[in-house]
Amino acid sequence: MNELEDMVVREYWQVDVAVVWATVQHSLPSLTAGEHTKNNLPDVLTRWQVRNTTERERLRTAQSFCVPKVDIATQGYDLSLNRYKEVVHEEVEHLAPKDILANLAKLEAEIQQGMEKLEEMLG
């Protein structure tokens, strides 16, 4: 993309976002904490206002983050979130298979005892 195209795209995005900002800002009611989990648009609008300050320092593991234009261009302008977001997986410990089988055998024995008691009660 040459400098003129870059300027046109930048201006287009600024105008487009400004129109969306003005439209949405006046139409949104305030949200409760529970509603925020379903609709985080107010958070997006707040972050947009600080996009040139602290918002650029957010880690790519956060709910929202900034991506340098160079990275987006390198990815062929693919805006898929998975291209840029870093996912941290928590380590999960599992029981050993033998321990799981032992627990299942114990549960099965308890179930059998319960069924025998029920059969005795029914006579």
Residue frames as a rotation matrix with the C-alpha (Angstrom) as fourth column:
MET 1
0.592 0.806 0.000 0.00
0.806 -0.592 0.000 0.00
0.000 0.000 -1.000 0.00
ASN 2
-0.326 -0.720 0.613 1.47
0.658 -0.639 -0.400 3.36
0.679 0.273 0.682 -0.95
GLU 3
-0.910 -0.142 -0.388 1.37
0.397 -0.567 -0.722 6.46
-0.117 -0.812 0.572 1.25
LEU 4
-0.721 0.693 -0.015 -1.74
-0.647 -0.664 0.375 7.92
0.250 0.280 0.927 -0.42
GLU 5
-0.055 0.703 -0.709 -3.68
-0.101 0.703 0.704 4.64
0.993 0.111 0.032 -0.09
ASP 6
-0.497 -0.224 -0.838 -2.55
0.751 0.374 -0.545 4.37
0.436 -0.900 -0.018 3.53
MET 7
-0.988 0.128 -0.086 -3.80
-0.073 -0.879 -0.471 7.90
-0.136 -0.459 0.878 4.25
VAL 8
-0.410 0.888 -0.207 -7.16
-0.679 -0.146 0.720 7.20
0.609 0.436 0.663 2.57
VAL 9
-0.052 0.357 -0.933 -7.64
0.337 0.885 0.320 3.99
0.940 -0.298 -0.166 4.54
ARG 10
-0.742 -0.293 -0.603 -6.65
0.658 -0.143 -0.740 5.71
0.131 -0.945 0.299 7.80
GLU 11
-0.897 0.441 0.011 -9.04
-0.440 -0.893 -0.096 8.60
-0.032 -0.091 0.995 7.15
TYR 12
-0.227 0.844 -0.486 -11.84
-0.413 0.369 0.833 6.22
0.882 0.390 0.264 6.14
TRP 13
-0.215 0.106 -0.971 -11.46
0.672 0.738 -0.068 4.24
0.709 -0.667 -0.230 9.38
GLN 14
-0.926 -0.156 -0.345 -11.36
0.366 -0.599 -0.712 7.39
-0.095 -0.786 0.611 11.50
VAL 15
-0.685 0.728 -0.030 -14.53
-0.696 -0.641 0.323 8.78
0.216 0.242 0.946 9.91
ASP 16
-0.126 0.643 -0.755 -16.29
-0.169 0.736 0.655 5.41
0.978 0.210 0.016 9.99
VAL 17
-0.421 -0.099 -0.902 -15.47
0.778 0.472 -0.415 4.84
0.467 -0.876 -0.122 13.66
ALA 18
-0.994 0.068 -0.088 -16.45
-0.015 -0.865 -0.501 8.41
-0.111 -0.497 0.861 14.56
VAL 19
-0.403 0.902 -0.159 -19.89
-0.705 -0.194 0.682 7.88
0.584 0.387 0.714 12.99
VAL 20
0.001 0.360 -0.933 -20.37
0.300 0.890 0.344 4.57
0.954 -0.280 -0.107 14.81
TRP 21
-0.754 -0.376 -0.540 -19.15
0.618 -0.124 -0.777 6.16
0.225 -0.919 0.325 18.05
ALA 22
-0.897 0.430 0.101 -21.63
-0.442 -0.884 -0.155 9.05
0.022 -0.183 0.983 17.79
THR 23
-0.154 0.890 -0.428 -24.51
-0.568 0.275 0.776 6.76
0.808 0.363 0.463 16.88
VAL 24
0.004 0.113 -0.994 -23.93
0.468 0.878 0.101 4.15
0.884 -0.465 -0.050 19.55
GLN 25
-0.881 -0.437 -0.180 -22.98
0.361 -0.377 -0.853 6.56
0.305 -0.817 0.490 22.32
HIS 26
-0.744 0.631 0.223 -26.39
-0.663 -0.737 -0.128 8.21
0.083 -0.243 0.966 22.24
SER 27
0.108 0.862 -0.496 -28.40
-0.702 0.419 0.576 5.00
0.704 0.286 0.650 21.94
LEU 28
-0.304 -0.302 -0.903 -26.86
0.253 0.889 -0.383 2.85
0.919 -0.345 -0.194 24.71
PRO 29
0.778 0.472 0.415 -28.42
-0.321 -0.269 0.908 2.61
0.540 -0.839 -0.057 28.15
SER 30
-0.187 -0.848 0.496 -26.07
-0.960 0.050 -0.277 2.01
0.210 -0.527 -0.823 31.06
LEU 31
0.245 0.211 -0.946 -25.47
-0.272 0.952 0.142 -1.69
0.931 0.223 0.291 31.63
THR 32
0.789 -0.026 0.613 -25.40
-0.592 0.232 0.772 -3.70
-0.163 -0.972 0.168 34.83
ALA 33
-0.239 -0.943 0.231 -22.42
-0.836 0.321 0.444 -5.95
-0.493 -0.087 -0.866 35.53
GLY 34
-0.150 0.260 0.954 -24.39
0.150 0.960 -0.238 -8.99
-0.977 0.107 -0.183 34.36
GLU 35
0.856 0.514 0.053 -25.42
0.160 -0.166 -0.973 -7.30
-0.491 0.842 -0.224 31.14
HIS 36
0.404 -0.787 -0.466 -21.83
-0.833 -0.527 0.169 -6.29
-0.379 0.320 -0.868 30.47
THR 37
-0.425 -0.583 0.693 -20.85
-0.255 0.811 0.526 -9.94
-0.869 0.047 -0.493 30.04
LYS 38
0.186 0.585 0.789 -23.43
0.696 0.488 -0.526 -10.16
-0.693 0.648 -0.317 27.23
ASN 39
0.721 0.117 0.683 -22.70
0.599 -0.600 -0.530 -6.75
0.347 0.792 -0.503 25.67
ASN 40
0.175 -0.741 -0.648 -19.34
0.789 -0.288 0.542 -5.09
-0.589 -0.607 0.534 26.13
LEU 41
0.239 -0.022 0.971 -19.89
0.834 -0.508 -0.217 -2.31
0.498 0.861 -0.104 23.57
PRO 42
0.973 0.084 0.216 -19.71
-0.025 -0.888 0.459 0.43
0.231 -0.452 -0.862 26.24
ASP 43
0.549 -0.835 0.045 -16.29
0.199 0.183 0.963 -0.96
-0.812 -0.520 0.266 27.21
VAL 44
0.042 -0.492 0.869 -15.20
0.987 0.155 0.040 -0.85
-0.154 0.857 0.492 23.57
LEU 45
0.610 0.269 0.745 -16.28
0.487 -0.869 -0.085 2.78
0.625 0.415 -0.661 23.32
THR 46
0.953 -0.303 -0.021 -14.41
-0.140 -0.499 0.855 3.69
-0.270 -0.812 -0.518 26.50
ARG 47
0.256 -0.905 0.339 -11.26
0.506 0.424 0.751 1.96
-0.824 -0.021 0.566 25.26
TRP 48
0.323 -0.093 0.942 -11.55
0.918 -0.211 -0.336 3.73
0.230 0.973 0.017 21.90
GLN 49
0.951 0.089 0.296 -11.20
0.033 -0.982 0.187 7.06
0.308 -0.168 -0.937 23.69
VAL 50
0.583 -0.786 0.207 -7.84
-0.558 -0.201 0.805 5.97
-0.591 -0.585 -0.556 25.16
ARG 51
0.947 -0.118 0.298 -6.65
0.273 0.782 -0.559 4.07
-0.167 0.611 0.773 22.08
ASN 52
0.547 -0.781 0.300 -3.52
0.079 -0.308 -0.948 6.22
0.833 0.542 -0.107 21.71
THR 53
0.120 -0.503 0.856 -2.44
-0.919 -0.382 -0.096 5.94
0.375 -0.775 -0.508 25.36
THR 54
-0.355 -0.312 0.881 -2.64
-0.795 0.596 -0.109 3.01
-0.492 -0.739 -0.460 27.77
GLU 55
0.681 0.701 0.209 -4.72
-0.477 0.642 -0.600 0.84
-0.555 0.309 0.773 25.44
ARG 56
0.617 -0.502 -0.606 -1.66
-0.592 0.210 -0.778 0.19
0.518 0.839 -0.168 23.27
GLU 57
-0.417 -0.835 0.358 0.15
-0.857 0.229 -0.463 -1.39
0.305 -0.500 -0.811 26.23
ARG 58
0.385 0.648 0.658 -2.45
-0.816 0.572 -0.085 -4.11
-0.431 -0.504 0.748 26.84
LEU 59
-0.648 -0.631 0.426 -1.22
-0.427 0.765 0.482 -7.69
-0.630 0.130 -0.765 26.48
ARG 60
-0.529 0.422 -0.736 -2.57
-0.743 0.189 0.642 -9.86
0.410 0.886 0.214 23.68
THR 61
-0.810 0.302 -0.503 -4.07
0.445 0.875 -0.191 -12.15
0.382 -0.378 -0.843 26.31
ALA 62
-0.808 0.512 -0.291 -6.48
-0.077 -0.582 -0.809 -9.37
-0.584 -0.632 0.510 27.43
GLN 63
0.073 0.940 0.334 -10.09
0.548 0.242 -0.801 -9.08
-0.833 0.241 -0.498 26.31
SER 64
0.956 0.151 0.252 -9.07
0.294 -0.498 -0.816 -6.28
0.003 0.854 -0.520 23.95
PHE 65
0.131 -0.965 -0.226 -5.68
0.411 -0.155 0.898 -5.21
-0.902 -0.210 0.377 22.66
CYS 66
0.670 0.001 -0.743 -4.06
-0.561 -0.655 -0.506 -3.24
-0.487 0.755 -0.438 19.85
VAL 67
0.408 -0.539 0.737 -2.21
0.662 0.730 0.168 -4.80
-0.629 0.419 0.655 16.94
PRO 68
-0.272 -0.577 -0.770 0.39
-0.191 -0.752 0.631 -2.83
-0.943 0.319 0.094 14.98
LYS 69
0.618 0.533 -0.579 -0.54
-0.611 -0.139 -0.780 -2.20
-0.496 0.835 0.239 11.35
VAL 70
-0.242 -0.800 -0.549 2.65
-0.964 0.265 0.040 -3.96
0.114 0.539 -0.835 10.25
ASP 71
-0.796 -0.016 0.606 1.45
-0.252 0.918 -0.307 -7.20
-0.551 -0.397 -0.734 11.90
ILE 72
0.229 0.962 0.147 -1.93
-0.080 0.170 -0.982 -6.94
-0.970 0.214 0.116 10.17
ALA 73
0.484 -0.129 -0.866 -0.28
-0.857 -0.272 -0.438 -6.25
-0.179 0.954 -0.242 6.79
THR 74
-0.615 -0.789 -0.012 2.05
-0.784 0.610 0.114 -9.22
-0.083 0.080 -0.993 7.31
GLN 75
-0.632 0.470 0.617 -1.01
0.101 0.839 -0.535 -11.45
-0.768 -0.276 -0.577 7.81
GLY 76
-0.867 0.269 0.419 -2.52
0.445 0.044 0.894 -10.23
0.222 0.962 -0.158 4.51
TYR 77
-0.730 0.570 0.377 -4.99
-0.608 -0.794 0.024 -7.94
0.313 -0.212 0.926 6.32
ASP 78
-0.181 0.625 -0.760 -6.66
0.311 0.769 0.559 -10.99
0.933 -0.135 -0.333 7.87
LEU 79
-0.368 0.111 0.923 -8.55
-0.696 -0.691 -0.194 -9.65
0.616 -0.714 0.332 10.90
SER 80
0.451 0.482 -0.751 -9.29
0.096 0.810 0.578 -13.05
0.887 -0.333 0.319 12.45
LEU 81
0.716 -0.104 0.691 -8.85
-0.666 -0.400 0.630 -12.78
0.211 -0.911 -0.355 16.21
ASN 82
0.909 -0.331 0.255 -6.96
0.175 0.856 0.486 -16.08
-0.379 -0.396 0.836 16.39
ARG 83
0.550 -0.740 0.388 -4.17
0.538 -0.041 -0.842 -14.58
0.639 0.672 0.375 14.27
TYR 84
-0.076 -0.564 0.822 -3.29
-0.164 -0.806 -0.569 -12.05
0.983 -0.178 -0.032 16.96
LYS 85
0.568 0.364 0.738 -4.69
-0.756 -0.123 0.642 -13.14
0.325 -0.923 0.205 20.33
GLU 86
-0.577 -0.753 -0.317 -2.43
-0.442 0.614 -0.654 -15.14
0.687 -0.237 -0.687 22.62
VAL 87
0.609 0.793 -0.036 -4.18
-0.468 0.395 0.790 -17.88
0.641 -0.464 0.612 24.55
VAL 88
-0.555 -0.739 0.382 -2.73
-0.749 0.244 -0.615 -19.08
0.362 -0.628 -0.689 27.84
HIS 89
0.304 0.633 -0.712 -3.82
-0.219 0.773 0.595 -22.59
0.927 -0.025 0.373 28.73
GLU 90
0.233 -0.165 0.958 -3.99
-0.972 -0.055 0.227 -23.55
0.015 -0.985 -0.173 32.37
GLU 91
-0.676 -0.499 -0.542 -2.29
-0.457 0.861 -0.223 -26.76
0.578 0.096 -0.810 33.36
VAL 92
0.403 0.864 0.303 -4.79
-0.870 0.258 0.420 -29.35
0.285 -0.433 0.855 34.50
GLU 93
-0.750 -0.617 0.238 -3.86
-0.661 0.701 -0.266 -32.28
-0.003 -0.357 -0.934 36.71
HIS 94
0.311 0.824 -0.473 -5.71
-0.752 0.518 0.408 -35.53
0.581 0.229 0.781 36.17
LEU 95
0.377 -0.125 0.918 -5.83
-0.680 0.635 0.366 -38.63
-0.629 -0.762 0.155 38.31
ALA 96
-0.757 -0.637 -0.149 -3.92
-0.604 0.594 0.531 -41.63
-0.250 0.492 -0.834 37.11
PRO 97
-0.233 0.709 -0.666 -6.11
-0.696 0.356 0.623 -44.09
0.679 0.609 0.411 35.16
LYS 98
-0.528 0.001 -0.849 -5.74
0.388 0.890 -0.240 -46.74
0.755 -0.456 -0.470 37.89
ASP 99
-0.947 0.184 -0.265 -7.00
0.170 -0.412 -0.895 -44.25
-0.274 -0.892 0.358 40.50
ILE 100
-0.519 0.795 -0.313 -9.99
-0.854 -0.473 0.217 -43.39
0.025 0.380 0.925 38.32
LEU 101
-0.218 0.410 -0.886 -10.83
-0.285 0.841 0.459 -47.07
0.933 0.353 -0.067 37.92
ALA 102
-0.781 -0.103 -0.616 -10.52
0.516 0.448 -0.730 -47.59
0.351 -0.888 -0.297 41.70
ASN 103
-0.857 0.498 -0.134 -12.92
-0.331 -0.730 -0.598 -44.70
-0.395 -0.468 0.790 42.34
LEU 104
-0.293 0.764 -0.575 -15.38
-0.857 0.057 0.512 -46.12
0.424 0.642 0.638 39.81
ALA 105
-0.427 0.089 -0.900 -15.21
0.170 0.985 0.018 -49.55
0.888 -0.145 -0.436 41.45
LYS 106
-0.937 0.070 -0.342 -15.94
0.331 -0.135 -0.934 -47.97
-0.111 -0.988 0.103 44.84
LEU 107
-0.618 0.746 -0.247 -18.92
-0.738 -0.659 -0.143 -46.07
-0.270 0.094 0.958 43.43
GLU 108
-0.264 0.499 -0.826 -20.19
-0.571 0.609 0.550 -49.23
0.777 0.617 0.124 41.73
ALA 109
-0.707 -0.035 -0.707 -20.00
0.455 0.742 -0.492 -51.12
0.542 -0.669 -0.509 45.05
GLU 110
-0.895 0.394 -0.210 -21.99
-0.062 -0.576 -0.815 -48.35
-0.442 -0.716 0.540 46.78
ILE 111
-0.403 0.765 -0.502 -24.62
-0.905 -0.252 0.343 -48.48
0.136 0.593 0.794 44.03
GLN 112
-0.384 0.209 -0.899 -24.91
-0.122 0.954 0.274 -52.27
0.915 0.215 -0.341 44.34
GLN 113
-0.883 0.049 -0.467 -25.34
0.464 0.238 -0.853 -52.00
0.069 -0.970 -0.233 48.13
GLY 114
-0.741 0.629 -0.236 -28.05
-0.500 -0.751 -0.432 -49.38
-0.449 -0.202 0.870 47.66
MET 115
-0.294 0.628 -0.721 -29.87
-0.792 0.263 0.552 -51.54
0.536 0.733 0.419 45.14
GLU 116
-0.608 0.021 -0.793 -29.73
0.275 0.943 -0.185 -54.56
0.745 -0.331 -0.580 47.49
LYS 117
-0.916 0.284 -0.282 -31.24
0.193 -0.304 -0.933 -52.47
-0.351 -0.909 0.224 50.31
LEU 118
-0.510 0.757 -0.409 -34.02
-0.840 -0.541 0.045 -51.30
-0.187 0.366 0.912 47.99
GLU 119
-0.353 0.347 -0.869 -34.79
-0.407 0.780 0.476 -54.90
0.843 0.522 -0.134 46.91
GLU 120
-0.811 0.023 -0.584 -34.99
0.491 0.570 -0.659 -55.95
0.318 -0.821 -0.474 50.59
MET 121
-0.821 0.519 -0.237 -37.38
-0.225 -0.676 -0.701 -53.06
-0.524 -0.523 0.672 51.31
LEU 122
-0.324 0.712 -0.623 -39.61
-0.934 -0.135 0.331 -54.06
0.151 0.689 0.709 48.39
GLY 123
-0.162 0.166 0.973 -39.55
-0.746 0.624 -0.231 -57.62
-0.645 -0.764 0.023 49.68
